[in-house]
Amino acid sequence: MHTRIYEYKHSPCLSSEENMGLRSRKPEAKAEAAKHKDDMELQFQRLNARADEPLLKLQVQTVKFNYMWKDMIVKLSWVLVPYSFLYIYRYKDDYEVVGFHCLSALFFALTALWFKDVEENGFEKIAMGKIFRASVVTMVSQLLIYVNIWLYADAYNPDLKFRCVPMSAFYCIIIGLALGIMRRNSQKIAKHREKIIKEISSKEN
């Protein structure tokens, strides 16, 4: 019987002191980069905090002002819905006028529904919604009908030109002005904030 002798290769064991030495031998560049990153983040947070202090009052005023515009458009839209129905009731015997102002009532109701969700910077999201698209289709339809009335109504009913006024088109001008003012107010705060951060940064440097 032959005895097989196996040779075992033992990896040298490191003492705890040697292990600590290996852990401490990290590249200095990496440690300095991490420290620099932490310093930059701390400085950025400090600059943001100092910039937000003088802007807080202005931001509150802007939010209130933008909300005032939004609330005014929504309430005015709901008020114009029964106003359109007054025209429908007044000219109930003229089906062309009734149909025209039914489109007006529908447009104002749809406008109130989508405008209440508008934020000063979030119009792009609203524009992709079904309610906004339906309001645009309603307005365009009303404009096309009005053009047709303007071209051909003299032959059979000249009064249609004055009874069917496309209020939706004029109302879109008001909506565009309100959205422009709301967005411009928000952009002013962002630009003013960047200016303050630059001023604070230049003073510290």
PLY file of the C-alpha trace (Angstrom):
ply
format ascii 1.0
element vertex 205
property float x
property float y
property float z
element edge 204
property int vertex1
property int vertex2
end_header
0.00 0.00 0.00
1.31 3.27 -1.04
0.73 6.28 0.99
-0.20 9.32 -1.01
1.18 12.44 0.33
-0.69 15.60 -0.55
1.02 18.88 -0.36
-1.10 21.76 0.71
-0.19 25.24 -0.25
-1.14 27.56 2.46
-1.66 31.20 1.62
0.21 33.33 4.01
-2.04 34.78 6.65
-1.94 38.50 7.14
-2.01 39.99 10.52
-4.62 42.58 11.45
-1.99 45.30 11.40
-1.03 44.40 7.83
-4.69 44.41 6.77
-5.15 47.86 8.24
-2.09 48.99 6.36
-3.48 47.75 3.07
-6.80 49.50 3.65
-5.08 52.75 4.38
-3.15 52.64 1.12
-5.95 54.08 -1.00
-4.98 56.55 -3.68
-4.75 60.03 -2.33
-6.23 61.42 -5.51
-9.46 59.53 -4.94
-9.76 60.79 -1.38
-9.09 64.36 -2.48
-11.66 64.08 -5.28
-14.29 62.85 -2.85
-13.49 65.65 -0.42
-13.66 68.21 -3.22
-17.03 66.86 -4.33
-18.39 67.11 -0.79
-17.10 70.67 -0.48
-18.70 71.65 -3.78
-22.05 70.14 -2.80
-21.94 71.91 0.56
-21.10 75.20 -1.13
-23.88 74.73 -3.68
-26.42 74.07 -0.93
-25.25 77.11 0.99
-25.54 79.32 -2.11
-29.03 78.00 -2.84
-30.14 78.67 0.72
-28.77 82.22 0.67
-30.33 82.88 -2.75
-33.73 81.57 -1.70
-34.01 83.91 1.28
-34.51 87.19 -0.67
-36.58 85.39 -3.31
-39.07 83.85 -0.91
-41.32 86.90 -0.72
-41.15 87.46 -4.47
-41.95 83.83 -5.13
-45.00 83.91 -2.85
-46.26 87.03 -4.60
-45.74 85.44 -8.01
-47.58 82.26 -7.04
-50.49 84.33 -5.76
-50.52 86.46 -8.90
-50.45 83.43 -11.20
-53.19 81.76 -9.19
-55.27 84.93 -9.50
-54.99 84.78 -13.30
-55.84 81.09 -13.40
-58.79 81.49 -11.06
-60.09 84.46 -13.07
-59.96 82.55 -16.38
-61.67 79.48 -14.91
-64.48 81.50 -13.31
-64.94 83.66 -16.41
-65.20 80.51 -18.53
-67.96 79.09 -16.34
-69.78 82.45 -16.42
-69.71 82.49 -20.23
-71.40 79.07 -20.42
-74.84 80.36 -19.25
-74.22 83.52 -21.26
-74.07 81.35 -24.38
-77.29 79.64 -23.33
-78.98 83.05 -23.14
-78.26 83.46 -26.85
-79.58 79.95 -27.44
-82.80 80.77 -25.62
-83.16 84.17 -27.33
-82.81 82.73 -30.82
-84.30 79.31 -30.15
-86.27 79.44 -33.40
-83.11 79.85 -35.48
-81.37 76.49 -35.50
-78.18 77.93 -37.02
-77.75 80.40 -34.17
-78.60 77.71 -31.62
-76.00 75.33 -33.05
-73.39 78.06 -33.22
-73.78 79.08 -29.58
-73.94 75.47 -28.43
-70.36 75.26 -29.69
-69.56 78.41 -27.69
-70.97 76.89 -24.49
-69.04 73.68 -25.09
-65.81 75.58 -25.72
-66.08 77.63 -22.52
-66.87 74.55 -20.43
-63.91 72.63 -21.86
-61.64 75.63 -21.33
-62.63 75.85 -17.66
-61.87 72.15 -17.23
-58.35 72.17 -18.69
-57.29 75.62 -17.52
-57.81 74.77 -13.84
-54.94 72.27 -14.11
-52.57 74.69 -15.79
-49.41 75.59 -13.95
-47.14 78.41 -15.01
-44.66 75.97 -16.56
-46.89 73.01 -17.24
-48.90 74.05 -20.28
-47.10 71.55 -22.51
-48.56 68.65 -20.52
-52.06 70.12 -20.67
-51.76 70.64 -24.43
-51.38 66.88 -24.89
-54.64 66.17 -23.07
-57.94 65.19 -24.67
-59.90 68.05 -23.08
-57.59 70.69 -24.50
-57.68 69.11 -27.95
-61.47 68.94 -27.82
-61.60 72.67 -27.00
-59.34 73.44 -29.96
-61.51 71.36 -32.30
-64.59 73.20 -31.01
-63.04 76.61 -31.59
-61.83 75.74 -35.10
-65.26 74.36 -35.98
-66.91 77.55 -34.81
-64.52 79.67 -36.84
-65.18 77.65 -39.98
-68.92 78.00 -39.48
-68.55 81.74 -38.99
-66.51 82.07 -42.18
-69.24 80.20 -44.02
-71.89 82.50 -42.52
-69.89 85.58 -43.46
-69.56 84.42 -47.06
-73.04 83.08 -47.77
-75.47 84.40 -45.13
-76.34 87.57 -47.09
-78.27 85.50 -49.56
-80.72 84.00 -47.05
-80.22 85.50 -43.54
-78.09 88.67 -43.24
-78.65 88.91 -39.48
-76.59 85.76 -38.86
-73.38 87.79 -39.08
-74.36 89.72 -35.96
-76.03 86.89 -34.09
-73.14 84.48 -34.50
-69.97 86.07 -33.20
-67.08 83.61 -32.59
-66.40 84.52 -28.98
-64.13 81.47 -28.63
-61.57 83.06 -30.95
-61.49 86.30 -28.96
-61.36 84.32 -25.73
-58.29 82.46 -26.96
-56.47 85.80 -27.12
-57.25 86.39 -23.44
-56.09 82.87 -22.56
-52.85 83.36 -24.49
-52.14 86.63 -22.67
-52.81 85.03 -19.28
-50.53 82.07 -20.01
-47.81 84.39 -21.28
-47.94 86.54 -18.15
-47.87 83.49 -15.86
-44.87 81.98 -17.62
-42.99 85.27 -17.76
-43.44 85.75 -14.02
-41.97 82.30 -13.32
-39.05 82.92 -15.66
-38.29 86.20 -13.90
-37.89 84.38 -10.59
-35.54 81.80 -12.13
-33.39 84.47 -13.78
-33.31 86.61 -10.65
-32.29 83.59 -8.60
-29.39 82.81 -10.93
-28.29 86.44 -10.72
-28.29 86.38 -6.91
-26.30 83.12 -6.85
-23.68 84.64 -9.17
-23.43 87.75 -7.00
-23.04 85.73 -3.80
-20.48 83.44 -5.42
-18.41 86.35 -6.73
-18.39 88.02 -3.29
-17.18 84.84 -1.59
-14.44 84.33 -4.16
0 1
1 2
2 3
3 4
4 5
5 6
6 7
7 8
8 9
9 10
10 11
11 12
12 13
13 14
14 15
15 16
16 17
17 18
18 19
19 20
20 21
21 22
22 23
23 24
24 25
25 26
26 27
27 28
28 29
29 30
30 31
31 32
32 33
33 34
34 35
35 36
36 37
37 38
38 39
39 40
40 41
41 42
42 43
43 44
44 45
45 46
46 47
47 48
48 49
49 50
50 51
51 52
52 53
53 54
54 55
55 56
56 57
57 58
58 59
59 60
60 61
61 62
62 63
63 64
64 65
65 66
66 67
67 68
68 69
69 70
70 71
71 72
72 73
73 74
74 75
75 76
76 77
77 78
78 79
79 80
80 81
81 82
82 83
83 84
84 85
85 86
86 87
87 88
88 89
89 90
90 91
91 92
92 93
93 94
94 95
95 96
96 97
97 98
98 99
99 100
100 101
101 102
102 103
103 104
104 105
105 106
106 107
107 108
108 109
109 110
110 111
111 112
112 113
113 114
114 115
115 116
116 117
117 118
118 119
119 120
120 121
121 122
122 123
123 124
124 125
125 126
126 127
127 128
128 129
129 130
130 131
131 132
132 133
133 134
134 135
135 136
136 137
137 138
138 139
139 140
140 141
141 142
142 143
143 144
144 145
145 146
146 147
147 148
148 149
149 150
150 151
151 152
152 153
153 154
154 155
155 156
156 157
157 158
158 159
159 160
160 161
161 162
162 163
163 164
164 165
165 166
166 167
167 168
168 169
169 170
170 171
171 172
172 173
173 174
174 175
175 176
176 177
177 178
178 179
179 180
180 181
181 182
182 183
183 184
184 185
185 186
186 187
187 188
188 189
189 190
190 191
191 192
192 193
193 194
194 195
195 196
196 197
197 198
198 199
199 200
200 201
201 202
202 203
203 204
